[in-house]
């Protein structure tokens, strides 16, 4: 229990430091935590409000595609940012790992905390934007944190496995960038799955990322609760990912520490 409290204490301190370090060299400092999410919402609400809305049958609503796009992008960005920051985490924190005894599986949680701060700020601006344009926000929104937690769990497990392998194979980070680029365009974030060939649309239903994006689109665009199958599948994928990462790290932990 003491070890767990100590590890969580490290996570809290590292989370604060992570948020501070991101903008340490900028004149506005931590203010960028608010400016960047705000600009994200403003950009996509103004630039894209008149593009591709016919794809959603939204000729009478200039903001429907914007809502669709921002909901999908926020979900994808949460997943991609977690992977991008988790993969190099052990190399980046090697100086800390060499100095103090830290739980290598729990320590990277500080990245999840930091990304969730940014995610929640952006979602808040998104919600305010919807209220301003008179777009309804229903009780279905209460399911968004559930989807985000499950997606974060899935990303955390994958990120820990990639981070462990990255200690041995530094090219993992470069490969991840390529995979994420393909993954973004293979996931209906900026387009509807209905425009895909039937075989491609069916294959999406095997992707945990699609389950998360589709669930968010359903909530924010069509005001419906996420299908139980998608939530259950995402939960199983998250548990499997976390369990596999724990096993891999337990097997390779001593080698990881030696290389660092």
N, C-alpha and C positions, 0 to 999 in steps of 0.2 A: 504493500500500500504506500509506504514511504517513497519507494522508487517511482510509483505511478504519479504521486504528487510532484515529485521532483521533475519528472519528464514533462508533465503538463505545465509546470512552471517555466521550463525551458521553452516550450511551445509558445506560451504567452509572450515571453520576452522577445523571442525571435519574430513573432508576428508583428509586434510593434516596430521592431527594427526593420523588418521587411518593408513595411509601409513607408517608414521614414527614408530608407535608403533609395527607394525608387525615384524620389524627387529631391534628394539632398542637394544636388548641384544646380537645381533650377531656382530662379529668383523668387518665384511664388511658392516654392516648397510644397507643403502638404495641401495647399489650395488646389493643386492639380487633381487631387482625389475627387474634387467636386467639379472642376472645370472640364476634365476629359469626359466623364459620363454625360454632363450636360450638353457638351458639343456633339457627342454621339447621337443623342436624341434629337437635337435641333437639326443636325445635318440630314439624318434620314427622314425626319418628318417634313422637311421643306423640299429637299432635292427629289425624293422618291414618291412624294404624295401624288404626283400626276403620271407616274410611269407604271406600266404593267398592271394597272388596276383592272383592266378589262379581263385579265386572266382569272380574276376572282369573281367576275360578274359584278364589279363594283363601280360601274359607271356613275351611279348616283351618289357614291360615297368616296370622295377623293382621298380619304385617309385609310381605307381598309387595307390596301396593300402595304402601307407604311406600318400598320399595326402587325400585319403578318410578318413583314421583313424584320422589324425590331425584335419581336418575340423570338423568331428563329435565330437571329444573330446573337442575342443575349445568351441563349441556351448553348449555341455552338461555341461562343467565346469562352464561356465558363469551362467547358470541357477542354478546349484547345489550350487555353492559358494554363490550366492546371497541368496538363501534360508537358507543355513547354518549360514550365518552371520546376516541375518535379524531376524531370529526366536528369538535369545536371546538378541536382541538389547536393549529392554527396561530395562531388568534386568541389563545389562552391563552398561547402561548410567543412572541408577537410581540416582546416586549422582548428575548428571547434571540436571536431570528433577526436583529433589527436590529443587535445588538452584535457577534456573532461569526459566522463562516462555518460553517454547519451544513448537512449533507446533508438536505434537506427530506423525502426519501423514507425515510431511515434513522432520523432523529431520533425519530419517533413510536414506534419500537420500545420505548422505555422504558415505554409504556403496556402493551404486550403482556407485558413482563417483570413489571410490577407485578400485572397481572391473573392471571398464571400463579402468582405467589406465593400469592395469595388462593385460587385454584383448587386448588392442591396441598395447602394447609392444610385446606381443606374436604374434599377427597377423602380425606385422611388420617383425619379425624374420621369420615367416612362408613365407611371400611374398618374402623376400630376398632369402630364401632357394629355393623357386620355380624358381626364376630368375637364381640362380647359376646352377641348374640342367637343365635349359632350358625349364622348364614347362610353358606353356602359361598362362598369366594372362590377361583376357579380360575385356571389359567394364562391363560385368556382375558383376564384383566385387563391383561395386558401389552400388549394392543392399545389400551387406553384412551388412553395418551399419543399414539399414532399418530393416532387420531381427533381428539384435541384439537389436535394440531399442524396437521393439515390444515384443521380448522375455523378455527383462529386465522389461518392463512394466507389463507383465503377472507375472513374478517372484516377482516383487515388491508388487503387490497386494496380492498375496498368502503369501509372507513373512510377510507383515503387519498383516494379519489375524492370521497367526501362532504366530507372536510375541505378539499380543494382548492376544491370548489364553494362551500363555506360562506363562504370569504373573499369571494366575489362575491355570494352570495345568503344572507344571514343566516337566512332562514326555513327553511333546510335542517334545522336542529336540531329545530324544531317539527314539521316534516313527518316526520322520522325517528321521533319519539315515537309519532305516530299509526300509522305503518307497523309499528313493533315491537309495538304493542298488538294490531293485527290479526294480525300474524305469529305471536304467541304462541298465540292461540286457533285459528289455522288449522293449527298444528303439534301433533301428538298428544303433548304433554308431560304433560298431566294426564288424558288419556283415551286409549282404544285406537283405532287407526285403523279397526278392524273395525266400530265403531259408525257410521261415516260411510256415506253413500250410495256405491254402487260407483264412480260417476264421480268423486266427490271423493277416495275412497281411491286411485284410479288416478292422479289428478293429483299426489298427494303425491310420487310417485316421480320427479318432475321437480324436486324441491326439494333443494338441497344441505343445508339445515338439517335436513330430514327424514332424509336419509341419515345425518347425524351422530347425531341423537337416536335413530333406530332402531338404529344400530350399538351405541350405549351401552346401550340397553334390552336388546338381545340379549345383551350381555356380562354385565351385572349382574343381570338378572332370569332369563334363560333359559340362561345359561352356554354361549352359543354364540359362535363367532367371527363377526366382522362379514362379511357377504357381500362377495365381491371386487368386485362391481359397484358397491356403495356406496362402498367405499374408493377405487376407481379413479375413480368419478365425482366424489367429493369432492376427490381430488388434481387432477383436470383443472380443476375449478371454482376451486380455490385458485391454480393456475398462471395460469389465464386472468385471474383477478381481480388478481393481483399484476402481471402484464404490462400489463394495461389501466391500472392505477393509475400505473405507471411512465411509460407513454406520455403520459397526461393531465398528470401533474405536469411532465414534461419540456417539454411544449408551453406550459404556463401558468406555469412557475416564475418567470420574470422579472416577470410581472404580479402574481403572488402577493406577491413580495417588495416590489414597489412599493406595493401597497395596504396592506401591513402596516407 
